[in-house]
């Protein structure tokens, strides 16, 4: 833990209006398998943080963690940081940016001792996290390993560092300490728990692309089986089958114009797309592969698609025809 006098300097003054309202979780209170949240002005949270440090990392208000703050709603992501090229194929945020209603880009910031309970990322997306400053400890369980942690009711734990888990020798398969300036990549479906070892600020993204799209589709089918009613499914997963099709459609319609046949075996993409030809073809092939599974799914066939434009089968045909004009990857 940083020394008190160092930590005072460590807490930032906001680079914009401190009146912006941010979500804050109380890490000392369990609410189901998460922490209850409140909203407060950023300047009030910064004041709390400084008081927390002066109080030797203790406060009657609890241990508060600013998390899941959509900073990019107030300022373009391009104005804040440069996205690493390895993570630039980001369909999830591309989709929400097109609708201009949401995004999965977050800021996390809080004192030493703040943490995020055991979970897997939304829609079985990938995620990455960069420490701007501070240190985090990550506890990872690869897909399937979390099953050994379920209780008699099938529920997953809130805290895998609780004594009952330490005594049972069900330790994480991978433990990582993330230093300032380092990036952590979380694969699809890996359950994890994260602890701030020092006062820490991080940038975090969730994203989906052609490489994990099938994982998302499998997850949605499993969720529907689990909850039985799709109206409940949307509240649990944040998306239902109808919206998943719309997600595929938006990305497909943004990729199809990029691939233009200009000669035998020759493909070019628009210069301002940011995608190479092989990348665009790959995206189209993965959408086609998953959409072919979607259109024959019995639960999707019960969705009223009469007002969908284009119809799912027609979109699939467009994708397959586009792929037929390109060389195999």
C-alpha positions, 0 to 999 in steps of 0.5 A: 500500500502506498504511503499516506503522503504519496497517496494524497498526491495519487488521487486526481483532480477531475480534468472536467466538471466535477459535477458529473454524476458517477456510479459508486459501489459500496465494497463492504456490503453484499447485495446478492452477488454484487455490491449496492450502488449509489450515484454522486457527483465526481467531486464528492467522490474525490473528496471522499477518497481523500478523506478515506486516505486521511482516515488510514483507509477507513471511513464510516461511509464504507469502502466506496469504489467508482466503477462502470463509469461511462466516461466516453459518453461525455467525451469521445474515446479518441480524445481520451486514449488510443485503442490498441490495434489488437482490440480495435475490432470491437463490434459491441461498442461499434453497435452501440455507437451506431445506436448512440444509446450505450457503450461498454467502455468504463472507468474504474477508480478507487482506493486500496481495498476496493474490489469487484466480486466473482463474475464473468463478463457480460454476454461472454464478451472479451475484456481488457483493462489498463491500469493508469496507476496503481496495482490490481490482483486478478484471480482467474478461473477458466471456463468450466472451473467455476462449476466446482464453486457452485453451492447446493442451489447452483449459485456461484460465490460472491467472494472466492477469497472467503475462508470456506473456499480457501479451506476447500483448496478450490484456489484460482487457476491463475493469479495475476498482479497487474502493475501501473501501465500494464494491460490485462486481457480477459478471454470469453467466459473466464470467471474472475475477481479483482482487488485493488492493492493500491489506489488505482485508476483503470480503463476497461472495455468489453467487446465482441467480434468474429472471434468470440461471436459464437460464444455469445450466441451459445451463452444467449441460448443457455440463458434462455433455457435457464430463464425460460422467458425471453422477457426475463432473459433481457433483464438478466443478460442485457439482450434478447434474441431479437436484439441479438439479430439486430446486433448482427444486422448492424455489423453485417451492413457495415461490413458488406459495403467494405468488400468490393469485388474488383477482379478475380481473387482481388478484394479491396476495402474503403480507405476510411474503414480501418479494416483490411480486406481479410479482416472484413471478409473474416467478420462477414464469414463469422456473422454468416456462420452464427446467423445460419444457426440463429435462423434455424433455432426453434426459439428464434423462430418464435420471434415475430420477425415480420417487421425485420428489414432485411429478413434474417434469411435474406441477410444470410443470403447476402452474406453468403453471396458476398463470401462466394465472390471472395477467396477462402481465408 
